[in-house]
Amino acid sequence: MTLQNRRAFVLYAALALVCAFYPAFFGELPTPLGNGLMLLPDPRVPADRNDEIGDVPTQLLPPTKAAADAYRHGRLPVRMAAQGCGEPLWANPVAQCVTPTTLFFLFLPAAWASAAGATIKLFLAAAGMYLFA
């Protein structure tokens, strides 16, 4: 490895570290405050919360909300520009772009829309199994 290649490598490594820790340099959290606090360990014993359900507000609801917002604004939910370099919503099964229960997110708050969608899905699954049996 030549001296010029080493300098370039060190420069790119330093740039990556600065980009990764940019919010911390200014006293900010790298995630929104509500999501970041859920990911901190909880020292209370016995634990009175379930730390395993952090995926709902951080991974499951944002794509579904983005799909509902796209429908609300009259466009197809092709891409979620706020995540990564533009997450493909239409190809993401978590976003539920073509699921009829996504319509609940258009007129209900996220918690009620998720509960209503789960209720309808469970009812249809039970009814289908009853008819099959």
Order of alpha helices (4+ residues) and beta strands (2+ residues): alpha-alpha-alpha-alpha-beta-beta-alpha-alpha
